[in-house]
């Protein structure tokens, strides 16, 4: 946990209280073993199509998180309240489960930059 950019450690009581709580599951992203090749192939096709789009034309392109960004402490940034990450409005997961063409999911019309923390919380959900 970070408070004002400083790492804070949680107490043992906090961890103990979390262990005793039941785990709540939202639709799990579990791919049966025999479908994994199909999922990986689909995801790779979408990513290739996505990378061919003119991402610079999207709002917030300049404020995006890049793969090699680090903060002032030398720690790699994965999510942030101030930086944006690329989002597929109709998620790659939803596209694969519903047999939507990778060309549709990776198309610029299905892409946007949103605050990276919001994108992480969105997970595999789609926004129509």
C-alpha positions in Angstrom: 0.0 0.0 0.0 1.3 3.5 -0.9 0.5 6.7 1.0 1.8 9.8 -0.7 4.3 7.7 -2.7 5.8 6.0 0.4 5.4 2.3 0.8 3.4 1.4 3.9 3.3 -2.1 5.3 0.0 -3.5 6.6 -0.4 -5.0 10.1 -0.7 -8.7 10.7 -4.2 -8.1 12.0 -5.2 -6.7 8.6 -3.8 -9.8 6.8 -5.5 -12.2 9.3 -8.9 -10.4 8.7 -8.5 -10.8 4.9 -7.7 -14.5 5.2 -10.9 -15.2 7.2 -13.1 -13.5 4.6 -14.7 -15.6 1.9 -13.3 -15.0 -1.6 -15.8 -13.4 -3.9 -15.5 -14.4 -7.5 -16.6 -12.4 -10.5 -16.9 -14.4 -13.8 -13.5 -16.0 -13.8 -11.2 -15.8 -16.8 -10.4 -19.5 -16.9 -9.6 -21.1 -20.2 -9.9 -24.9 -20.3 -6.6 -26.5 -21.4 -8.0 -27.7 -24.7 -9.1 -24.1 -25.6 -5.8 -22.3 -24.6 -4.2 -22.5 -28.1 -7.4 -21.0 -29.6 -7.4 -18.2 -27.0 -3.7 -17.4 -27.4 -4.0 -17.4 -31.2 -7.0 -15.1 -31.1 -5.4 -12.7 -28.5 -2.2 -12.5 -30.7 -4.2 -11.7 -33.8 -6.0 -8.9 -32.0 -2.8 -7.5 -30.6 -1.2 -7.6 -34.1 -4.2 -5.7 -35.6 -4.2 -3.3 -32.6 -0.5 -2.5 -33.1 -1.2 -1.6 -36.8 -3.8 1.1 -35.9 -3.0 4.8 -35.8 -3.0 5.0 -32.0 -1.5 8.5 -32.1 -4.9 9.7 -33.3 -6.6 8.7 -30.1 -7.1 11.1 -27.2 -4.6 10.9 -24.4 -1.9 9.1 -26.5 0.8 11.4 -25.2 -0.1 10.6 -21.5 0.0 6.9 -22.0 2.0 4.4 -19.9 4.8 2.9 -22.0 6.4 -0.5 -21.3 9.6 1.0 -19.9 8.2 3.7 -17.7 9.6 3.9 -14.2 8.7 6.2 -11.3 11.0 8.4 -9.3 11.9 5.4 -7.1 13.1 3.3 -10.0 10.0 1.0 -9.9 8.3 0.1 -13.1 4.8 1.7 -13.5 2.0 -0.7 -14.4 -1.0 1.4 -13.3 -1.4 5.0 -12.4 -4.0 7.7 -11.6 -2.5 10.1 -14.0 -1.3 8.0 -17.0 -3.4 6.3 -19.6 -3.4 2.8 -21.1 -4.9 1.4 -24.2 -8.4 -0.1 -23.7 -10.4 -2.3 -26.0 -14.0 -1.2 -25.4 -15.2 -4.6 -26.4 -12.7 -6.7 -24.5 -10.4 -9.3 -26.2 -11.8 -11.9 -23.8 -15.5 -11.0 -24.8 -14.6 -11.1 -28.5 -13.0 -14.5 -28.2 -15.9 -16.0 -26.1 -18.5 -14.6 -28.6 -16.6 -15.4 -31.9 -16.2 -11.7 -32.8 -13.6 -11.3 -35.6 -10.2 -10.1 -34.3 -10.4 -7.4 -37.0 -13.4 -5.9 -35.1 -11.8 -6.1 -31.7 -8.4 -4.7 -32.8 -9.9 -1.9 -34.9 -9.3 1.7 -34.0 -13.0 2.3 -33.5 -12.9 -0.2 -30.6 -9.8 1.4 -29.0 -9.4 4.3 -26.5 -7.0 5.4 -23.8 -8.4 5.4 -20.3 -6.8 6.0 -16.9 -4.6 2.9 -16.4 -6.0 2.1 -12.9 -9.5 2.1 -14.4 -8.4 -0.2 -17.2 -7.0 -2.6 -14.6 -10.2 -2.6 -12.6 -12.3 -3.0 -15.8 -10.5 -6.3 -16.4 -12.3 -8.4 -19.1 -15.5 -6.4 -18.9 -16.7 -4.7 -22.1 -18.3 -1.3 -22.4 -20.7 -0.9 -25.3 
